[in-house]
Amino acid sequence: MTLKTQINEDMKTAMKAKDQLSLSTIRLINAAIKQYEVDERAEADDTKITAILTKMVKQRKDSAKIYTEAGRTDLAEKEAAEIEVLNRYLPERISDEEIKTAVDTVITMTGATGMADMGKVMGVLKTQLGDKADMADVNRILKEALTAK
């Protein structure tokens, strides 16, 4: 079953269950997919849908952070709940420890010695980790590792 089919089936289930949070979030997902398809005049495959979902999660994390800083915990909680729904369709993320292991391996493999080599190392990590890790976390861990050298 494709990701798009799964999302549509889950929308029907959410309608029947009267799960308003899931339903509204899934409708947002469908809108983002349709927007991509209209803009690019192409069918969205699982890879592109995963990229769209990842972008949506990042937007909600940023919004939740802003809401929390502004003292609007009600809105931050809503964003966090939407992130949970979005994460249902994303591949399982790896832990910080697994990211650190991958970072150390790539630093050794590329011979990186400092921050000047960050782009080279990040390029390799991006292809290795793909959708399995949040690139913001990878970036943070890589900076820590390179500044320690």
CORKAZI-V534367 format. One record per residue. OMEGA is omega in degrees with one decimal (none if undefined). Layout:
# CORKAZI-V534367
((OMEGA) (OMEGA))
This chain:
# CORKAZI-V534367
((179.3) (179.8) (-179.4) (178.7) (178.6) (-179.7) (179.9) (177.1) (179.1) (177.8) (177.6) (179.3) (180.0) (177.1) (-178.7) (-178.4) (-177.1) (178.1) (-172.7) (-179.8) (179.8) (-178.2) (-178.6) (179.1) (178.8) (175.8) (176.1) (177.8) (179.6) (178.5) (179.7) (178.3) (179.8) (178.2) (177.2) (-177.0) (177.5) (-178.2) (-174.5) (-176.6) (-178.8) (176.9) (178.8) (176.8) (-177.4) (-179.7) (-179.1) (179.0) (176.8) (177.9) (178.5) (-179.5) (178.4) (178.3) (179.4) (177.7) (179.7) (179.0) (-178.7) (175.9) (178.8) (179.5) (-179.5) (178.5) (179.9) (179.4) (179.7) (179.1) (-179.5) (178.5) (179.8) (-177.3) (178.7) (179.1) (177.7) (178.4) (178.0) (178.1) (179.1) (178.3) (177.6) (177.4) (178.6) (179.2) (180.0) (-177.8) (176.9) (-174.0) (179.5) (176.3) (179.9) (-179.6) (178.1) (-176.7) (177.2) (178.9) (178.2) (176.2) (-179.7) (177.8) (179.5) (179.2) (-179.9) (179.8) (-178.1) (177.1) (178.2) (-177.6) (-177.3) (-178.8) (-179.1) (-177.8) (-179.2) (-176.7) (179.4) (-179.1) (-174.6) (-178.4) (180.0) (-178.7) (-178.7) (178.4) (179.1) (-179.6) (-179.4) (179.2) (-179.2) (-173.0) (177.7) (-177.3) (-176.3) (-177.0) (174.7) (-175.4) (175.6) (177.2) (178.7) (180.0) (-179.3) (-178.6) (178.4) (178.0) (178.9) (-178.1) (-177.6) (178.5) (178.4) (-177.6) (none))
